[in-house]
């Protein structure tokens, strides 16, 4: 599963080959997340209303391999937007996927854009 996530991981919007329309903006709670499915992946999409920003990352928490990050708690560490796993409280940067606790692997992140009233995720392939 981790190898499959790495296949789709991207941090550079210049490498995006296509944008997939995933849902209407109203499908995502304000200052919260929801899960979408892309091929065999579950991706957590966050509507960070307080910052007027959108983020996406793998839904899989790497600690115990649970599909739970979309239900995580979002916040900031300084200027860094983050999500905390609701079970294990490990925190990850929503910009880079870096583990902010430093003791687990990082997570995959995906570019997000909103056009009109729809949310799109960017993929390299």
The first five atom37 places (N, CA, C, CB, O) and aatype in JSON, in Angstrom:
{
  "aatype": [20, 20, 20, 20, 20, 20, 20, 20, 20, 20, 20, 20, 20, 20, 20, 20, 20, 20, 20, 20, 20, 20, 20, 20, 20, 20, 20, 20, 20, 20, 20, 20, 20, 20, 20, 20, 20, 20, 20, 20, 20, 20, 20, 20, 20, 20, 20, 20, 20, 20, 20, 20, 20, 20, 20, 20, 20, 20, 20, 20, 20, 20, 20, 20, 20, 20, 20, 20, 20, 20, 20, 20, 20, 20, 20, 20, 20, 20, 20, 20, 20, 20, 20, 20, 20, 20, 20, 20, 20, 20, 20, 20, 20, 20, 20, 20, 20, 20, 20, 20, 20, 20, 20, 20, 20, 20, 20, 20, 20, 20, 20, 20, 20, 20, 20, 20, 20, 20, 20, 20, 20, 20, 20, 20, 20],
  "atom_mask": [
    [1, 1, 1, 1, 1],
    [1, 1, 1, 1, 1],
    [1, 1, 1, 1, 1],
    [1, 1, 1, 1, 1],
    [1, 1, 1, 1, 1],
    [1, 1, 1, 1, 1],
    [1, 1, 1, 1, 1],
    [1, 1, 1, 1, 1],
    [1, 1, 1, 1, 1],
    [1, 1, 1, 1, 1],
    [1, 1, 1, 1, 1],
    [1, 1, 1, 1, 1],
    [1, 1, 1, 1, 1],
    [1, 1, 1, 1, 1],
    [1, 1, 1, 1, 1],
    [1, 1, 1, 1, 1],
    [1, 1, 1, 1, 1],
    [1, 1, 1, 1, 1],
    [1, 1, 1, 1, 1],
    [1, 1, 1, 1, 1],
    [1, 1, 1, 1, 1],
    [1, 1, 1, 1, 1],
    [1, 1, 1, 1, 1],
    [1, 1, 1, 1, 1],
    [1, 1, 1, 1, 1],
    [1, 1, 1, 1, 1],
    [1, 1, 1, 1, 1],
    [1, 1, 1, 1, 1],
    [1, 1, 1, 1, 1],
    [1, 1, 1, 1, 1],
    [1, 1, 1, 1, 1],
    [1, 1, 1, 1, 1],
    [1, 1, 1, 1, 1],
    [1, 1, 1, 1, 1],
    [1, 1, 1, 1, 1],
    [1, 1, 1, 1, 1],
    [1, 1, 1, 1, 1],
    [1, 1, 1, 1, 1],
    [1, 1, 1, 1, 1],
    [1, 1, 1, 1, 1],
    [1, 1, 1, 1, 1],
    [1, 1, 1, 1, 1],
    [1, 1, 1, 1, 1],
    [1, 1, 1, 1, 1],
    [1, 1, 1, 1, 1],
    [1, 1, 1, 1, 1],
    [1, 1, 1, 1, 1],
    [1, 1, 1, 1, 1],
    [1, 1, 1, 1, 1],
    [1, 1, 1, 1, 1],
    [1, 1, 1, 1, 1],
    [1, 1, 1, 1, 1],
    [1, 1, 1, 1, 1],
    [1, 1, 1, 1, 1],
    [1, 1, 1, 1, 1],
    [1, 1, 1, 1, 1],
    [1, 1, 1, 1, 1],
    [1, 1, 1, 1, 1],
    [1, 1, 1, 1, 1],
    [1, 1, 1, 1, 1],
    [1, 1, 1, 1, 1],
    [1, 1, 1, 1, 1],
    [1, 1, 1, 1, 1],
    [1, 1, 1, 1, 1],
    [1, 1, 1, 1, 1],
    [1, 1, 1, 1, 1],
    [1, 1, 1, 1, 1],
    [1, 1, 1, 1, 1],
    [1, 1, 1, 1, 1],
    [1, 1, 1, 1, 1],
    [1, 1, 1, 1, 1],
    [1, 1, 1, 1, 1],
    [1, 1, 1, 1, 1],
    [1, 1, 1, 1, 1],
    [1, 1, 1, 1, 1],
    [1, 1, 1, 1, 1],
    [1, 1, 1, 1, 1],
    [1, 1, 1, 1, 1],
    [1, 1, 1, 1, 1],
    [1, 1, 1, 1, 1],
    [1, 1, 1, 1, 1],
    [1, 1, 1, 1, 1],
    [1, 1, 1, 1, 1],
    [1, 1, 1, 1, 1],
    [1, 1, 1, 1, 1],
    [1, 1, 1, 1, 1],
    [1, 1, 1, 1, 1],
    [1, 1, 1, 1, 1],
    [1, 1, 1, 1, 1],
    [1, 1, 1, 1, 1],
    [1, 1, 1, 1, 1],
    [1, 1, 1, 1, 1],
    [1, 1, 1, 1, 1],
    [1, 1, 1, 1, 1],
    [1, 1, 1, 1, 1],
    [1, 1, 1, 1, 1],
    [1, 1, 1, 1, 1],
    [1, 1, 1, 1, 1],
    [1, 1, 1, 1, 1],
    [1, 1, 1, 1, 1],
    [1, 1, 1, 1, 1],
    [1, 1, 1, 1, 1],
    [1, 1, 1, 1, 1],
    [1, 1, 1, 1, 1],
    [1, 1, 1, 1, 1],
    [1, 1, 1, 1, 1],
    [1, 1, 1, 1, 1],
    [1, 1, 1, 1, 1],
    [1, 1, 1, 1, 1],
    [1, 1, 1, 1, 1],
    [1, 1, 1, 1, 1],
    [1, 1, 1, 1, 1],
    [1, 1, 1, 1, 1],
    [1, 1, 1, 1, 1],
    [1, 1, 1, 1, 1],
    [1, 1, 1, 1, 1],
    [1, 1, 1, 1, 1],
    [1, 1, 1, 1, 1],
    [1, 1, 1, 1, 1],
    [1, 1, 1, 1, 1],
    [1, 1, 1, 1, 1],
    [1, 1, 1, 1, 1],
    [1, 1, 1, 1, 1],
    [1, 1, 1, 1, 1],
    [1, 1, 1, 1, 1]
  ],
  "atom_positions": [
    [[0.83, -1.19, 0.0], [0.0, 0.0, 0.0], [0.87, 1.25, 0.0], [-0.94, 0.0, 1.21], [0.57, 2.19, -0.74]],
    [[1.92, 1.31, 0.79], [2.78, 2.49, 0.83], [3.4, 2.74, -0.54], [3.89, 2.33, 1.9], [3.48, 3.89, -0.98]],
    [[3.83, 1.69, -1.23], [4.41, 1.87, -2.57], [3.37, 2.44, -3.52], [4.94, 0.53, -3.11], [3.71, 3.28, -4.36]],
    [[2.13, 2.02, -3.39], [1.06, 2.55, -4.25], [0.85, 4.03, -3.98], [-0.25, 1.79, -4.02], [0.62, 4.8, -4.91]],
    [[0.93, 4.46, -2.73], [0.79, 5.87, -2.39], [1.93, 6.68, -2.99], [0.75, 6.05, -0.88], [1.69, 7.76, -3.52]],
    [[3.14, 6.17, -2.91], [4.29, 6.88, -3.45], [4.18, 7.08, -4.95], [5.58, 6.13, -3.11], [4.67, 8.06, -5.5]],
    [[3.52, 6.13, -5.63], [3.35, 6.22, -7.07], [2.58, 7.49, -7.44], [2.62, 4.98, -7.61], [2.83, 8.08, -8.49]],
    [[1.64, 7.9, -6.59], [0.81, 9.06, -6.89], [1.26, 10.32, -6.18], [-0.6, 8.77, -6.53], [0.72, 11.4, -6.43]],
    [[2.22, 10.21, -5.3], [2.65, 11.36, -4.51], [3.27, 12.43, -5.4], [3.65, 10.92, -3.43], [4.02, 12.13, -6.33]],
    [[2.93, 13.65, -5.1], [3.56, 14.76, -5.82], [3.59, 15.97, -4.93], [2.81, 15.07, -7.14], [2.64, 16.23, -4.2]],
    [[4.66, 16.71, -4.97], [4.76, 17.95, -4.22], [4.98, 19.12, -5.18], [5.9, 17.88, -3.19], [4.98, 20.28, -4.76]],
    [[5.16, 18.82, -6.46], [5.47, 19.85, -7.44], [4.33, 19.99, -8.45], [6.8, 19.53, -8.17], [4.19, 19.16, -9.35]],
    [[3.51, 21.05, -8.3], [2.39, 21.23, -9.23], [2.81, 21.3, -10.71], [1.64, 22.49, -8.87], [1.99, 21.09, -11.59]],
    [[4.08, 21.59, -10.98], [4.55, 21.65, -12.37], [4.52, 20.27, -13.02], [5.98, 22.21, -12.42], [4.49, 20.17, -14.25]],
    [[4.52, 19.19, -12.22], [4.52, 17.83, -12.76], [3.12, 17.26, -12.96], [5.29, 16.93, -11.86], [2.98, 16.1, -13.35]],
    [[2.09, 18.03, -12.69], [0.72, 17.53, -12.79], [0.38, 17.23, -14.24], [-0.28, 18.54, -12.2], [0.53, 18.08, -15.12]],
    [[-0.08, 16.02, -14.5], [-0.5, 15.61, -15.84], [-1.99, 15.83, -16.04], [-0.15, 14.13, -16.09], [-2.43, 16.16, -17.14]],
    [[-2.79, 15.66, -14.96], [-4.21, 15.9, -15.09], [-4.82, 16.25, -13.73], [-4.92, 14.68, -15.7], [-4.29, 15.89, -12.68]],
    [[-5.95, 16.96, -13.8], [-6.71, 17.33, -12.62], [-8.02, 16.55, -12.65], [-6.97, 18.88, -12.56], [-8.75, 16.59, -13.64]],
    [[-8.31, 15.85, -11.57], [-9.55, 15.08, -11.47], [-10.57, 15.83, -10.63], [-9.29, 13.69, -10.88], [-10.29, 16.23, -9.5]],
    [[-11.74, 16.02, -11.18], [-12.85, 16.65, -10.47], [-13.37, 15.63, -9.46], [-13.98, 17.12, -11.45], [-13.82, 14.55, -9.84]],
    [[-13.31, 15.98, -8.16], [-13.68, 14.98, -7.14], [-15.01, 15.22, -6.47], [-12.63, 14.94, -6.1], [-15.69, 14.26, -6.1]],
    [[-15.43, 16.48, -6.29], [-16.71, 16.73, -5.62], [-17.02, 18.22, -5.6], [-16.69, 16.17, -4.19], [-16.15, 19.06, -5.84]],
    [[-18.26, 18.53, -5.31], [-18.7, 19.9, -5.09], [-18.11, 20.38, -3.76], [-20.28, 20.01, -5.08], [-17.93, 19.57, -2.84]],
    [[-17.8, 21.66, -3.65], [-17.2, 22.17, -2.41], [-18.06, 21.89, -1.18], [-16.96, 23.67, -2.53], [-17.52, 21.73, -0.08]],
    [[-19.37, 21.84, -1.35], [-20.26, 21.59, -0.21], [-20.16, 20.15, 0.33], [-21.68, 21.87, -0.61], [-20.71, 19.86, 1.39]],
    [[-19.46, 19.27, -0.39], [-19.27, 17.9, 0.09], [-18.24, 17.82, 1.22], [-18.84, 17.0, -1.07], [-18.1, 16.78, 1.86]],
    [[-17.54, 18.92, 1.45], [-16.48, 18.93, 2.46], [-16.87, 19.88, 3.59], [-15.13, 19.35, 1.84], [-17.25, 21.02, 3.33]],
    [[-16.79, 19.42, 4.83], [-17.17, 20.29, 5.95], [-16.18, 21.43, 6.14], [-17.27, 19.47, 7.24], [-14.99, 21.27, 5.89]],
    [[-16.69, 22.58, 6.56], [-15.79, 23.7, 6.85], [-14.88, 23.32, 8.0], [-16.59, 24.98, 7.19], [-15.32, 22.75, 9.0]],
    [[-13.6, 23.64, 7.85], [-12.58, 23.34, 8.86], [-12.57, 21.86, 9.23], [-12.8, 24.19, 10.1], [-12.45, 21.5, 10.4]],
    [[-12.71, 21.02, 8.21], [-12.68, 19.57, 8.41], [-12.34, 18.86, 7.12], [-14.02, 19.07, 8.95], [-12.0, 19.49, 6.12]],
    [[-12.44, 17.54, 7.16], [-12.08, 16.74, 6.0], [-13.1, 15.7, 5.64], [-10.78, 16.08, 6.24], [-14.02, 15.41, 6.4]],
    [[-12.93, 15.14, 4.45], [-13.75, 14.04, 3.96], [-12.86, 13.19, 3.06], [-15.03, 14.56, 3.19], [-11.85, 13.66, 2.53]],
    [[-13.23, 11.95, 2.9], [-12.44, 11.02, 2.1], [-13.05, 10.85, 0.72], [-12.33, 9.66, 2.81], [-14.26, 10.74, 0.57]],
    [[-12.18, 10.84, -0.29], [-12.6, 10.51, -1.65], [-11.77, 9.31, -2.1], [-12.43, 11.74, -2.64], [-10.72, 9.01, -1.52]],
    [[-12.25, 8.63, -3.13], [-11.51, 7.49, -3.66], [-11.01, 7.84, -5.06], [-12.38, 6.21, -3.68], [-11.78, 8.31, -5.9]],
    [[-9.74, 7.59, -5.3], [-9.12, 7.76, -6.61], [-8.45, 6.44, -6.96], [-8.09, 8.97, -6.62], [-7.46, 6.05, -6.33]],
    [[-8.99, 5.76, -7.96], [-8.51, 4.43, -8.32], [-8.56, 3.56, -7.06], [-7.05, 4.47, -8.91], [-9.64, 3.39, -6.5]],
    [[-7.43, 3.02, -6.6], [-7.44, 2.18, -5.39], [-7.03, 2.95, -4.14], [-6.51, 1.0, -5.58], [-6.84, 2.36, -3.08]],
    [[-6.9, 4.26, -4.25], [-6.44, 5.07, -3.12], [-7.59, 5.76, -2.41], [-5.43, 6.11, -3.59], [-8.57, 6.15, -3.04]],
    [[-7.46, 5.9, -1.11], [-8.34, 6.76, -0.33], [-7.55, 8.03, -0.03], [-8.85, 6.05, 1.0], [-6.43, 7.97, 0.48]],
    [[-8.14, 9.17, -0.35], [-7.46, 10.46, -0.17], [-8.32, 11.35, 0.71], [-7.16, 11.14, -1.53], [-9.51, 11.52, 0.46]],
    [[-7.69, 11.92, 1.73], [-8.36, 12.85, 2.63], [-8.26, 14.25, 2.03], [-7.74, 12.81, 4.06], [-7.16, 14.7, 1.69]],
    [[-9.38, 14.93, 1.9], [-9.42, 16.3, 1.37], [-9.91, 17.2, 2.49], [-10.35, 16.41, 0.1], [-10.95, 16.94, 3.11]],
    [[-9.17, 18.26, 2.75], [-9.47, 19.17, 3.86], [-9.84, 20.56, 3.35], [-8.29, 19.26, 4.81], [-9.16, 21.14, 2.5]],
    [[-10.92, 21.06, 3.89], [-11.37, 22.44, 3.62], [-11.02, 23.26, 4.85], [-12.94, 22.5, 3.3], [-11.76, 23.28, 5.83]],
    [[-9.89, 23.93, 4.78], [-9.36, 24.7, 5.9], [-9.92, 26.12, 5.8], [-7.78, 24.71, 5.91], [-9.23, 27.04, 5.38]],
    [[-11.2, 26.28, 6.18], [-11.92, 27.54, 5.99], [-11.26, 28.7, 6.72], [-13.34, 27.4, 6.46], [-11.23, 29.82, 6.2]],
    [[-10.74, 28.46, 7.91], [-10.12, 29.55, 8.68], [-8.97, 30.19, 7.92], [-9.63, 29.03, 10.03], [-8.69, 31.38, 8.09]],
    [[-8.3, 29.41, 7.1], [-7.15, 29.9, 6.32], [-7.52, 30.15, 4.86], [-6.0, 28.91, 6.39], [-6.71, 30.65, 4.09]],
    [[-8.77, 29.8, 4.49], [-9.22, 29.89, 3.1], [-8.29, 29.08, 2.19], [-9.27, 31.37, 2.65], [-7.85, 29.56, 1.14]],
    [[-7.99, 27.83, 2.61], [-7.08, 26.95, 1.88], [-7.67, 25.54, 1.82], [-5.68, 26.93, 2.55], [-8.51, 25.16, 2.64]],
    [[-7.21, 24.78, 0.85], [-7.59, 23.39, 0.67], [-6.33, 22.53, 0.63], [-8.43, 23.21, -0.63], [-5.29, 22.97, 0.11]],
    [[-6.42, 21.31, 1.17], [-5.28, 20.39, 1.18], [-5.79, 18.97, 0.95], [-4.5, 20.48, 2.52], [-6.96, 18.67, 1.19]],
    [[-4.89, 18.1, 0.49], [-5.22, 16.69, 0.32], [-4.0, 15.85, 0.67], [-5.7, 16.39, -1.13], [-2.86, 16.22, 0.39]],
    [[-4.26, 14.71, 1.29], [-3.19, 13.77, 1.67], [-3.77, 12.36, 1.67], [-2.58, 14.13, 3.08], [-4.98, 12.17, 1.56]],
    [[-2.89, 11.41, 1.8], [-3.36, 10.03, 1.93], [-4.28, 9.94, 3.15], [-2.16, 9.03, 2.05], [-4.09, 10.66, 4.12]],
    [[-5.26, 9.06, 3.09], [-6.15, 8.85, 4.22], [-5.56, 7.87, 5.22], [-7.51, 8.35, 3.74], [-6.01, 7.79, 6.37]],
    [[-4.56, 7.13, 4.8], [-3.95, 6.09, 5.61], [-2.98, 6.68, 6.64], [-3.22, 5.1, 4.73], [-1.99, 7.31, 6.27]],
    [[-3.26, 6.47, 7.92], [-2.32, 6.85, 8.97], [-1.22, 5.78, 9.01], [-3.03, 7.0, 10.37], [-1.54, 4.6, 9.16]],
    [[0.04, 6.16, 8.88], [1.11, 5.15, 8.81], [1.42, 4.48, 10.15], [2.35, 5.79, 8.29], [2.17, 3.5, 10.17]],
    [[0.88, 4.95, 11.25], [1.2, 4.37, 12.55], [0.65, 2.96, 12.67], [0.63, 5.25, 13.67], [1.41, 2.01, 12.9]],
    [[-0.65, 2.8, 12.51], [-1.24, 1.46, 12.6], [-1.98, 1.07, 11.34], [-2.19, 1.39, 13.78], [-2.82, 0.17, 11.33]],
    [[-1.65, 1.79, 10.24], [-2.22, 1.47, 8.92], [-3.75, 1.51, 8.93], [-1.74, 0.09, 8.47], [-4.41, 0.6, 8.43]],
    [[-4.3, 2.58, 9.49], [-5.75, 2.77, 9.52], [-6.14, 3.91, 8.59], [-6.23, 3.04, 10.95], [-5.45, 4.92, 8.51]],
    [[-7.26, 3.75, 7.89], [-7.79, 4.79, 7.0], [-8.6, 5.78, 7.83], [-8.68, 4.15, 5.87], [-9.81, 5.63, 7.99]],
    [[-7.92, 6.81, 8.36], [-8.57, 7.67, 9.34], [-8.21, 9.15, 9.24], [-8.24, 7.19, 10.69], [-8.86, 9.97, 9.89]],
    [[-7.22, 9.53, 8.47], [-6.76, 10.91, 8.5], [-7.82, 11.92, 8.07], [-5.57, 11.06, 7.62], [-7.76, 13.08, 8.49]],
    [[-8.79, 11.52, 7.25], [-9.85, 12.45, 6.83], [-10.7, 12.9, 8.01], [-10.74, 11.81, 5.77], [-11.38, 13.93, 7.94]],
    [[-10.66, 12.15, 9.1], [-11.39, 12.52, 10.31], [-10.48, 13.17, 11.34], [-12.06, 11.28, 10.92], [-10.86, 13.37, 12.5]],
    [[-9.27, 13.51, 10.9], [-8.3, 14.12, 11.8], [-8.65, 15.55, 12.15], [-6.94, 14.07, 11.18], [-9.52, 16.17, 11.55]],
    [[-7.95, 16.04, 13.12], [-8.13, 17.4, 13.6], [-7.14, 18.29, 12.87], [-7.94, 17.5, 15.16], [-5.94, 18.03, 12.89]],
    [[-7.64, 19.36, 12.22], [-6.73, 20.25, 11.52], [-6.45, 21.49, 12.36], [-7.31, 20.65, 10.15], [-7.29, 21.93, 13.15]],
    [[-5.28, 22.02, 12.17], [-4.85, 23.21, 12.9], [-3.56, 23.72, 12.3], [-4.66, 22.9, 14.4], [-3.23, 23.41, 11.15]],
    [[-2.84, 24.51, 13.07], [-1.58, 25.08, 12.59], [-0.51, 24.93, 13.65], [-1.74, 26.56, 12.21], [-0.79, 24.96, 14.85]],
    [[0.7, 24.76, 13.19], [1.87, 24.78, 14.05], [2.71, 25.94, 13.51], [2.67, 23.38, 14.05], [3.44, 25.78, 12.53]],
    [[2.61, 27.09, 14.15], [3.16, 28.31, 13.57], [2.36, 28.64, 12.34], [4.68, 28.16, 13.23], [1.14, 28.8, 12.42]],
    [[3.01, 28.74, 11.21], [2.32, 28.99, 9.94], [2.04, 27.71, 9.17], [3.14, 29.94, 9.07], [1.43, 27.75, 8.1]],
    [[2.48, 26.57, 9.7], [2.35, 25.29, 9.0], [0.98, 24.66, 9.27], [3.47, 24.33, 9.43], [0.68, 24.33, 10.42]],
    [[0.13, 24.48, 8.22], [-1.14, 23.77, 8.42], [-0.86, 22.3, 8.67], [-2.08, 23.96, 7.2], [0.03, 21.71, 8.04]],
    [[-1.62, 21.69, 9.58], [-1.34, 20.3, 9.92], [-2.63, 19.55, 10.18], [-0.42, 20.22, 11.15], [-3.69, 20.13, 10.41]],
    [[-2.51, 18.22, 10.15], [-3.59, 17.33, 10.54], [-3.04, 16.38, 11.6], [-4.18, 16.55, 9.3], [-1.91, 15.9, 11.5]],
    [[-3.87, 16.12, 12.62], [-3.5, 15.17, 13.66], [-4.38, 13.94, 13.53], [-3.63, 15.8, 15.08], [-5.6, 14.06, 13.41]],
    [[-3.77, 12.76, 13.56], [-4.54, 11.52, 13.51], [-5.45, 11.47, 14.74], [-3.59, 10.26, 13.47], [-4.98, 11.68, 15.86]],
    [[-6.74, 11.21, 14.55], [-7.65, 11.19, 15.7], [-7.38, 10.05, 16.68], [-9.07, 11.1, 15.21], [-7.8, 10.13, 17.83]],
    [[-6.7, 9.0, 16.24], [-6.4, 7.88, 17.15], [-5.07, 8.03, 17.86], [-6.41, 6.58, 16.38], [-4.97, 7.78, 19.06]],
    [[-4.05, 8.45, 17.12], [-2.68, 8.39, 17.67], [-2.08, 9.76, 17.96], [-1.8, 7.67, 16.72], [-1.02, 9.85, 18.58]],
    [[-2.74, 10.82, 17.51], [-2.3, 12.21, 17.73], [-1.0, 12.55, 17.04], [-2.16, 12.47, 19.19], [-0.42, 13.59, 17.33]],
    [[-0.51, 11.71, 16.13], [0.64, 12.07, 15.31], [0.21, 13.19, 14.38], [1.2, 10.83, 14.51], [-0.9, 13.15, 13.86]],
    [[1.07, 14.17, 14.15], [0.71, 15.29, 13.3], [1.58, 15.32, 12.04], [0.84, 16.61, 14.07], [2.76, 14.98, 12.06]],
    [[0.94, 15.76, 10.95], [1.59, 15.8, 9.65], [1.32, 17.14, 8.98], [1.11, 14.63, 8.75], [0.22, 17.68, 9.09]],
    [[2.32, 17.66, 8.29], [2.14, 18.9, 7.52], [1.19, 18.63, 6.37], [3.5, 19.43, 6.99], [1.34, 17.65, 5.64]],
    [[0.21, 19.49, 6.2], [-0.7, 19.37, 5.06], [-0.08, 19.91, 3.78], [-2.0, 20.09, 5.35], [-0.59, 19.63, 2.69]],
    [[0.99, 20.67, 3.89], [1.69, 21.18, 2.7], [2.65, 20.14, 2.14], [2.45, 22.47, 3.04], [2.67, 19.9, 0.93]],
    [[3.45, 19.53, 3.01], [4.53, 18.66, 2.55], [4.35, 17.19, 2.91], [5.81, 19.14, 3.12], [5.01, 16.33, 2.32]],
    [[3.48, 16.89, 3.86], [3.31, 15.52, 4.33], [4.31, 15.12, 5.4], [3.43, 14.58, 3.18], [4.26, 14.0, 5.92]],
    [[5.23, 16.02, 5.75], [6.26, 15.71, 6.75], [5.63, 15.4, 8.1], [7.24, 16.89, 6.88], [4.71, 16.08, 8.55]],
    [[6.16, 14.36, 8.73], [5.73, 14.01, 10.09], [6.3, 15.06, 11.03], [6.18, 12.56, 10.5], [7.52, 15.18, 11.16]],
    [[5.44, 15.81, 11.68], [5.9, 16.89, 12.56], [6.34, 16.4, 13.92], [4.8, 17.91, 12.73], [6.92, 17.16, 14.7]],
    [[6.07, 15.11, 14.22], [6.56, 14.51, 15.46], [7.91, 13.85, 15.25], [5.55, 13.49, 15.98], [8.62, 13.55, 16.22]],
    [[8.28, 13.61, 14.0], [9.6, 13.1, 13.66], [9.85, 11.64, 13.9], [10.56, 13.84, 14.39], [10.96, 11.17, 13.66]],
    [[8.86, 10.88, 14.38], [9.15, 9.48, 14.7], [8.42, 8.48, 13.81], [8.8, 9.21, 16.13], [8.49, 7.28, 14.06]],
    [[7.75, 8.92, 12.79], [7.1, 8.04, 11.82], [7.44, 8.52, 10.42], [5.56, 7.99, 12.04], [8.01, 9.59, 10.24]],
    [[7.07, 7.71, 9.45], [7.29, 8.14, 8.07], [6.35, 9.28, 7.7], [7.11, 6.96, 7.09], [5.35, 9.52, 8.37]],
    [[6.68, 9.97, 6.63], [5.86, 11.06, 6.13], [4.65, 10.48, 5.39], [6.68, 11.99, 5.19], [4.56, 9.27, 5.18]],
    [[3.72, 11.35, 5.0], [2.55, 10.92, 4.25], [2.56, 11.58, 2.87], [1.26, 11.26, 5.01], [3.21, 12.6, 2.66]],
    [[1.83, 10.99, 1.94], [1.7, 11.54, 0.59], [0.73, 12.72, 0.61], [1.22, 10.45, -0.41], [-0.29, 12.68, 1.31]],
    [[1.05, 13.75, -0.15], [0.18, 14.91, -0.29], [-0.14, 15.1, -1.77], [0.83, 16.19, 0.31], [0.58, 14.63, -2.65]],
    [[-1.23, 15.8, -2.04], [-1.7, 16.0, -3.41], [-2.12, 17.45, -3.6], [-2.88, 15.06, -3.73], [-2.69, 18.04, -2.69]],
    [[-1.84, 18.02, -4.76], [-2.27, 19.39, -5.04], [-3.8, 19.46, -5.15], [-1.61, 19.9, -6.34], [-4.44, 18.53, -5.64]],
    [[-4.36, 20.56, -4.68], [-5.8, 20.78, -4.74], [-6.05, 22.14, -5.38], [-6.44, 20.71, -3.3], [-5.32, 23.1, -5.14]],
    [[-7.09, 22.2, -6.2], [-7.54, 23.49, -6.7], [-9.07, 23.5, -6.7], [-6.97, 23.78, -8.14], [-9.71, 22.45, -6.81]],
    [[-9.63, 24.69, -6.58], [-11.07, 24.86, -6.62], [-11.38, 25.76, -7.8], [-11.63, 25.44, -5.29], [-10.85, 26.87, -7.9]],
    [[-12.23, 25.28, -8.68], [-12.68, 26.07, -9.82], [-14.2, 26.06, -9.81], [-12.12, 25.51, -11.18], [-14.83, 25.01, -9.79]],
    [[-14.77, 27.26, -9.83], [-16.22, 27.34, -9.71], [-16.6, 26.8, -8.34], [-16.94, 26.54, -10.85], [-16.11, 27.27, -7.31]],
    [[-17.47, 25.83, -8.32], [-17.9, 25.22, -7.06], [-17.4, 23.79, -6.92], [-19.41, 25.23, -6.96], [-17.96, 23.01, -6.15]],
    [[-16.33, 23.43, -7.66], [-15.85, 22.05, -7.63], [-14.39, 21.97, -7.19], [-16.02, 21.42, -8.99], [-13.59, 22.86, -7.46]],
    [[-14.08, 20.87, -6.52], [-12.73, 20.6, -6.02], [-12.07, 19.61, -6.96], [-12.77, 20.05, -4.56], [-12.67, 18.61, -7.36]],
    [[-10.81, 19.89, -7.31], [-10.01, 19.05, -8.19], [-8.73, 18.64, -7.48], [-9.69, 19.78, -9.52], [-8.15, 19.43, -6.73]],
    [[-8.28, 17.41, -7.72], [-6.98, 16.94, -7.22], [-6.07, 16.72, -8.42], [-7.14, 15.63, -6.37], [-6.5, 16.26, -9.47]],
    [[-4.78, 17.06, -8.24], [-3.81, 16.91, -9.31], [-3.0, 15.65, -9.15], [-2.9, 18.1, -9.35], [-2.6, 15.28, -8.05]],
    [[-2.77, 14.97, -10.28], [-2.0, 13.72, -10.28], [-0.97, 13.75, -11.39], [-2.94, 12.5, -10.45], [-1.15, 14.39, -12.43]],
    [[0.13, 13.05, -11.16], [1.19, 12.98, -12.16], [0.89, 11.97, -13.25], [2.5, 12.63, -11.5], [1.4, 12.1, -14.37]],
    [[0.08, 10.96, -12.95], [-0.26, 9.95, -13.98], [-1.7, 9.55, -13.86], [0.62, 8.71, -13.86], [-2.17, 8.71, -14.63]]
  ]
}
